[in-house]
Amino acid sequence: MASENKIISSLKESFLIIKKNKRIFLLVFILQVLFISFVIAANAYYVPRILQSIQDAIGYAEALNINPEAGDIGILQQKSPLGEDPLLISRNYSLIIKNSISLLVLIFLIFAVVNGLAWYFASNIAEKRKKLFSLKGIFPYMLKFFIMSVFLSFFIYLLAYNLVNIAFSGYLSVKPMDFIPLLLIVVMAIYFIHISVPILDKIRLKETPKKIIRLGAKKFVPVIISYLIILIFIMASLFLIFYFIELNLFLLLASVLLSIFVFAWSKIFFAVIIRKLSGL
């Protein structure tokens, strides 16, 4: 019952905090816009290049007439069975790897810097005595957030790797259940890392694992409920975007702004509930 009261009070408090700290929330909102815009821009730049390289490699491979008789004739005529540009596939493969790595690194930096700043201001928006724009406050938080982002990226990679293996398990000599234990460990690791974000500036880095594991284990139910509340709000806002995408341009724009508002608000709400549950 106490946990339910904390969730309800945190929900009310999050909107009250926004009302009392409009300028800081506007900054969080703008950072959220920048984060989404930069991620979209990065994908818009690199994804077409990756797809073009894939298309060029596949198109060249399909155009080759590779069969034993054609290969023998080509050799007799001193022609390569791999066509006029046998290194084209290799070059495009290298470009795919290069652009994919560049995209992932860029998205990581956008997440660690822009999203990190958004989390910093959202987590400390109610701190009246704290100088939010002081480098002494921002730099330690951002350093910890960067370290957490590295661990988070690693576990997200493992999560994606396991999901892909489960999806293609029918074509592999493995069973989906073989990946379930590691998948559960990865999901729990992501869960604990996310809990640490609102309180990074309240605990020492070396104490973080112990604190967040204790908090995440003891307060598992209210944390999960807060996740569900945030998920419901996000899904509802995204539904409005898809609903109005072909109906009304003004309502579509309003839905997009509402969705960004929800993402910005969710950071504040999650910070409030985590700090209450942790007693900080």
C-alpha positions in Angstrom: 0.0 0.0 0.0 2.9 2.3 0.8 4.4 1.6 -2.6 1.1 2.4 -4.3 0.9 5.7 -2.4 4.5 6.6 -3.6 3.6 5.8 -7.2 0.5 8.0 -7.1 2.2 10.8 -5.2 5.1 10.6 -7.6 2.8 10.8 -10.6 1.1 13.9 -9.2 4.5 15.4 -8.1 6.0 15.0 -11.6 3.3 17.2 -13.1 3.6 19.7 -10.2 7.4 19.9 -10.7 6.9 20.7 -14.4 4.4 23.4 -13.5 6.8 25.0 -11.0 10.0 24.6 -13.1 8.8 25.5 -16.6 12.2 26.7 -17.9 14.1 23.7 -16.8 11.4 21.4 -18.2 11.5 23.4 -21.5 15.3 22.7 -21.5 14.6 18.9 -21.0 12.0 19.1 -23.8 14.4 20.8 -26.2 17.1 18.2 -25.3 14.6 15.5 -26.0 13.8 17.1 -29.4 17.6 17.3 -30.2 18.1 13.7 -29.2 15.4 12.4 -31.5 16.4 14.8 -34.3 20.1 13.8 -34.1 19.2 10.1 -34.1 16.9 10.5 -37.1 19.5 12.6 -38.9 22.3 10.0 -38.2 20.1 7.2 -39.6 19.0 9.3 -42.6 22.7 9.8 -43.4 24.1 6.3 -42.9 21.2 3.9 -43.5 20.7 4.8 -47.2 24.5 4.3 -47.7 24.4 0.9 -46.0 21.3 -0.1 -48.1 23.0 1.1 -51.3 26.1 -1.0 -50.6 23.9 -4.0 -49.9 22.0 -3.4 -53.1 25.1 -3.0 -55.2 26.7 -6.2 -53.8 23.5 -8.2 -54.2 22.9 -6.8 -57.7 26.4 -7.6 -58.8 26.3 -11.1 -57.4 22.9 -11.8 -59.1 24.2 -10.5 -62.4 27.0 -13.0 -62.4 26.4 -16.1 -64.5 28.2 -18.5 -62.3 28.0 -22.2 -63.5 30.6 -24.8 -64.3 30.3 -24.5 -68.1 30.4 -20.7 -68.0 33.3 -20.8 -65.6 35.3 -23.1 -67.8 34.7 -20.9 -70.9 35.6 -17.8 -68.9 38.9 -19.3 -67.8 39.7 -20.3 -71.4 39.0 -16.8 -72.5 41.1 -15.5 -69.6 38.1 -13.9 -68.0 37.4 -13.8 -64.2 34.4 -15.9 -63.2 33.6 -13.2 -60.7 33.0 -10.6 -63.5 34.8 -7.5 -64.5 35.1 -6.1 -61.0 35.7 -9.1 -58.6 36.5 -6.8 -55.7 33.2 -4.9 -55.8 31.5 -7.2 -53.3 34.4 -7.0 -50.9 34.5 -3.2 -51.2 30.8 -2.9 -50.5 31.1 -5.3 -47.6 33.8 -3.1 -46.1 31.6 0.0 -46.7 28.7 -1.7 -44.9 30.8 -2.5 -41.9 32.4 1.0 -41.8 29.1 2.8 -42.1 27.4 0.5 -39.6 30.1 1.1 -37.0 30.1 4.8 -37.7 26.3 4.9 -37.2 26.4 2.9 -33.9 29.3 5.1 -32.5 27.4 8.3 -33.5 24.2 7.1 -31.9 26.1 6.1 -28.8 27.7 9.6 -28.5 24.3 11.2 -29.1 22.8 9.1 -26.3 25.6 9.6 -23.9 25.8 13.4 -24.4 22.4 14.8 -25.4 20.3 12.2 -23.6 22.7 12.3 -20.6 22.1 16.1 -20.3 18.4 15.5 -20.5 18.5 12.9 -17.7 20.7 15.2 -15.6 18.3 18.1 -15.7 15.2 15.9 -15.4 16.7 14.1 -12.3 17.7 17.4 -10.6 14.8 19.6 -11.7 13.4 19.8 -8.2 16.7 20.5 -6.5 16.2 24.1 -5.4 19.6 24.6 -3.7 21.6 22.9 -6.4 23.3 25.0 -9.2 22.1 23.0 -12.2 24.3 24.8 -14.7 27.5 24.4 -12.7 30.2 22.2 -14.4 30.9 20.8 -10.9 27.5 19.2 -11.0 27.2 18.4 -14.7 30.6 16.9 -15.3 30.6 14.2 -12.6 27.1 13.1 -13.6 27.9 13.0 -17.3 31.1 11.0 -16.6 29.0 8.4 -14.7 26.3 8.4 -17.3 28.9 7.8 -20.0 30.2 4.8 -18.1 26.7 3.5 -17.6 26.0 4.0 -21.3 29.0 1.8 -22.2 27.6 -1.0 -20.0 24.1 -0.4 -21.3 25.2 -0.5 -24.9 27.0 -3.8 -24.3 23.9 -5.4 -22.7 21.7 -4.0 -25.5 24.0 -5.7 -28.0 23.7 -9.0 -26.1 19.9 -8.6 -26.0 19.8 -8.0 -29.8 22.2 -10.9 -30.4 20.1 -13.3 -28.3 16.8 -12.1 -30.0 18.3 -12.7 -33.4 19.5 -16.1 -32.4 16.1 -17.0 -31.1 14.4 -15.7 -34.2 16.7 -17.8 -36.5 17.0 -20.8 -34.2 15.0 -22.8 -36.7 17.8 -22.5 -39.2 20.5 -23.1 -36.6 21.5 -26.3 -34.7 20.2 -24.7 -31.4 17.0 -24.4 -29.5 15.4 -21.1 -28.5 15.4 -22.2 -24.9 19.2 -22.3 -25.0 19.3 -18.5 -25.1 16.6 -17.9 -22.4 19.0 -17.9 -19.4 21.4 -15.4 -20.9 18.4 -13.3 -22.2 17.0 -13.0 -18.7 20.4 -12.0 -17.3 20.7 -9.3 -20.0 17.2 -8.0 -19.3 17.8 -7.8 -15.6 21.1 -6.0 -16.2 19.4 -3.4 -18.3 16.7 -3.0 -15.7 19.3 -2.3 -12.9 21.3 0.0 -15.1 18.3 2.1 -15.9 17.4 2.4 -12.2 20.8 4.0 -11.5 20.3 6.9 -14.0 18.2 9.2 -11.8 20.5 8.8 -8.8 24.0 8.8 -10.4 24.8 12.1 -8.7 23.6 10.8 -5.3 25.9 7.8 -5.0 29.5 7.0 -5.5 30.4 5.1 -8.7 32.0 2.2 -6.8 28.9 1.9 -4.6 26.5 1.9 -7.6 26.2 -1.8 -8.3 25.4 -2.7 -4.7 22.9 0.2 -4.2 21.0 -0.4 -7.4 20.8 -4.2 -7.0 19.4 -3.7 -3.5 17.0 -1.0 -4.7 15.9 -3.0 -7.8 15.4 -6.2 -5.8 13.5 -4.7 -2.8 11.4 -2.3 -4.8 10.9 -4.5 -7.9 7.0 -4.2 -8.0 6.7 -0.4 -7.7 9.6 0.1 -10.3 7.8 -2.3 -12.7 4.5 -0.5 -12.2 6.2 2.8 -12.9 7.6 1.3 -16.1 4.2 0.2 -17.1 2.7 3.7 -16.5 5.4 5.2 -18.6 4.9 2.6 -21.3 1.1 3.2 -21.4 1.7 7.0 -21.8 4.3 6.5 -24.5 2.2 3.9 -26.4 -0.8 6.2 -26.3 1.1 9.2 -27.7 2.7 7.1 -30.4 -0.8 5.7 -31.3 -2.0 9.2 -31.8 0.9 9.9 -34.2 0.1 6.9 -36.3 -3.6 7.6 -36.2 -3.3 11.2 -37.4 -0.4 10.6 -39.9 -2.8 10.7 -42.9 -5.8 12.5 -41.4 -4.7 15.9 -40.3 -1.3 17.6 -40.5 -2.0 20.0 -37.5 -3.2 17.1 -35.3 -0.2 15.1 -36.4 2.2 17.9 -35.3 0.4 18.2 -32.0 0.7 14.4 -31.5 4.4 14.6 -32.2 4.9 17.4 -29.7 2.7 15.5 -27.2 4.9 12.4 -27.7 8.1 14.4 -27.0 6.4 15.9 -24.0 5.6 12.4 -22.7 9.3 11.3 -23.2 10.5 14.3 -21.3 7.9 13.9 -18.6 8.7 10.2 -18.2 12.3 11.1 -17.2 11.0 13.4 -14.4 8.4 10.9 -13.2 10.9 8.0 -13.1 13.5 10.2 -11.3 10.9 11.2 -8.7 9.8 7.6 -8.0 13.3 6.2 -7.9 14.5 8.9 -5.5 11.5 8.3 -3.3 12.0 4.5 -3.3 15.7 4.9 -2.6 15.2 7.4 0.2 17.4 10.0 -1.5 
